[in-house]
Structures are given as structure tokens and as C-alpha cells.
Amino acid sequence: MTHPPVPGVILAGGQARRMGGGDKPLQPLGGRPLLAHVIDRLGPQVAGLAISANGNPARFAAFGLPVIADTLPDHPGPLAGILAGMDWARWLDPAIRDIVTVPGDAPFLPCDLVARLTAARAAAGAEIACAVSAGRVHPVAGLWPLGLQDDLRRALADGLRKVTDWTARHRLALVDFATGPVDPFLNVNTPDDLAVAGRLLATAR
């Protein structure tokens, strides 16, 4: 059976407090913005790509991608970004069944992320699939069915904010990714992390 293509959404709306503020995905890594590395990794795996971020979208203009803002007030976190991605995908093509999301600060994402999430979810008969590495769940690196769009909207309206609190309500498949030579879900949260990622760039190619 041929399934409709899966679009991707890069969640780039964090406050970057540990980085000193500003847009963390725009920090330079190897002479290019961190976000460019995420796009390079995810782009070939998806049919359509968008950036989830609030504020002035012009700061991402150089990437040539649509920028989608939260549809809910007060920036309620990554679940709101997932919901905005679902809304965008529904507008993009009513036949789309799923979206995949990734964090905007993970420059070493697996090149088979979407394929493995899709296969694992189907094998487990689950609704959602999320990535795991080194024993740690990465809840925003996930495959989300648009059939749960209204459920997510209601959960957010009821005050739910943690991604894991929402996924716990549904059938979830966890997909374990190897961490050598680099953990593919290494997050760049601090200047020290950025320096480490810079040293790992050659290893991870």
C-alpha cells in the first residue's frame, strides 16, 4: 500500500535561555546556522518542510521555508508547535495522514529517522512513534497522526503542556537509535554544547 507523503516540521521556538537568549537554531555551527544542518538531515526524508517558530518570520527568510506560528496564545511549548504543524499539513494537502517533527537544535539527526519511525509504528500497531537514544526518549522527534489533531487541541485547551503527558494517553512506539560515533539526538543547548558539536561535525558526516 502506498501512503501519502509525510511533511516535516522543525520545532525552532525555544527561548534558548542556556545559550544566552535569541534564536538557538541560528547559532553558527561549522560556518553555517545550526538550523541548516537540521534541514540537511531532515529535508531529503520528507515531502515539504516548515519551521515552527513565533515572532517575526523574516529572521528565517534565508532558508526559503514556510514559518508557522502557534495557533494558541502565550507560547505553551512544543505541543503547540506540533499542533501548528498538524494544522499546516492539513492545509497543505487534506490527504496527508501524518507529520514528523524534530528539534531545531539537533544537527546530527538520523538520515533514516522518518522511515524507521513509520515502520516501527506500523509494526507495533501504535498511533505515535518517538525516538530514543542512550536510554533517553526524545519526545519531540516523533511521528504524529493528524487523526489526533482535535485530541491534541483539546488537551492543550485543558492546560496540558508536557509532550510525554500527552503521548502517555496514546499507543506509543519507541524507536531506539544507535549513538555511535555520535548521538544523533545530541541537543545544542549551551555554548559548550555548540563547541562539542563543532568538533563532532567531521565524525558525523
N, C-alpha and C positions, 0 to 999 in steps of 0.2 A: 504494500500500500504506500502511495506517495503522500507525504504530509506537506501541508503548506510550509513555506519557509519561515524561519524564526528570526525576527529582528532583535537587535541588541541595544541595551541602554546602559550607558556608563554613568554611575552614580557619582557625581562630582560636586555635591552640595555641602560637604562638611565644612566646619568652621576653622579647621587647621590650627587650633589653639596651641598644640605642642610644636607646631612649625613656626609659631610667631604670628599667626594670622594670615589673611589673604587667601588666595586660591591655591591650595596644595597641588592640584593637578598641573598647574602652570609652572611649578618649580623646575629648574633646569636639571636634566639628568643626561650626562654624556653629550652635552651640547644641544639637546632638544628638550622640549617640555615633557614632563612625566606623562602627561596625557597622550602625547604622540606615541609613546611606547605601548600604552594600553590599546590605542586604536590599531596599531600594527598587529597586535596579538589577536584581538577580537574581530576586527573587520573582516578578514577572509572567511570567518566561520558563520557569518550572519548575513541575512538579506535586509539591509537597511540598518543604520546605526544612528543613535541620538545621544545627546548629552543631557542628563538630568541635573539642572542647577537653577538656583534662584538668583535674583538680581539682574543686572544689565547683561543681556546675552552677547553684547558686542565684544566682550572680552574673550569669547571663544570663536570669533568670526574667522580667524585664520584656519580653523580646522574644517570649515565648509560643511558642518553638520547641523541639523536642527537642534535647538536648545529648548528643552521643555521644563517649565517651572511647575512647582507643586500646585495642585488644584485646591489645596486646603490651606488655611491661614496658619501663621505662627511657626512655620517650618517644623513640622512634627517628626522629622527624621527620615531614615531610609525607606520605611514602609510607604511614606507619602511619595517618594521618588519611584518606587515600584508601581504604585497606583497610577501616577502620572504617565509612566511608561506604558502601562496597560491601556490607558485612555488614548495615548498617541497611536499605539499599534491598532487599536480598533478603528481609529480614524484613517490610518494608513491603508488598511485593507480588511474589510469585515470577515474575510476568510481566515485570517491569522488566528491561530489557536493558542500560541504561547509567545512569551518573550523570555530572553535571558538577560540578567543584569550582572554587572561586575563592578567592583570598587574602582574609583578613578585614581587610586594610589598604589596599584599593583602592577608593576611594569613587566613581570615575568609570567603572566597568565599562560596556562597550558594552551597549546595550539589545537588540542582535541577536546577542549572544555565542553563545547555545545554537543558534540557527538556523544561524549561519554555521559553527560547529564541526561540526554534524551534516551539513550539506551538503558541506563540504569533505572530511570523512572518507569519505562515500559516493562522491564523485567520484573520489577517489584510490584507492579500494579499500583503505583503511588500517584499522587496528584502533583507533588512538588519534588524537585531534586536540588540538593545543595552540595557544595564541595567540602571536602575535608582534607587536611594535610597535617602531618605530625600530631595526630590525635586531636586536632582543633577544628571545629566546624567554622566554615566561613559563610554565614547565612546570607550575605548579600551577593555571593557568587552562586546564583541559582537560576533554575528554570521554572517559570511561573505560568500556569494556565489562565487564559483570560476568562475561563469559566468561574474563577474565584474573584473576579473583579468586584462584584457587588458585595460579596462577603468581606473583602478587604476594606471597602469603603465604609461599611457598617462598623467594622472593628475599630477603624480609626475614629469614626464619629463617637464611638463609645469610650474613647480615651486610650486604646491600646497603642503602644509605641515600640515595643521591642520586637524585632523580626522573629526571634525564636519563640516568643509567646504566641505569635500568630501561626508559625509553622507547626507548633505543637498541637494545634487544633485539627490538623490535616494529615493525610498519609504522606509521609516524607521518606524519600530515598536519599541516603548519604553516599557520596562517591569519593573514595579515597584516592588521592593523587600522591605519587612519589615526591620526595623532597630533595633528590639529588640530581644534578650537582647544586641546584638552587631550589629553595621552596618556591613553587610557582605562585603562591599567595602571600609572599612577603609584602607587607604593607609599609609604605614610606610615611611614617608619622612624625618623625623628628629630623633635625639636621643630621644627626648621627646616622639615622636610617638611610638618609639620602646619600651620605658618603659611602656606606656599605653597599648600597645598590649600584653606585658608580663603579666600585671595584668588582662587582659581580657581573657587570654587563657583558664582558667578553666571555665569561664562563657560560652564561645563559643562552647565548646565540645558537 
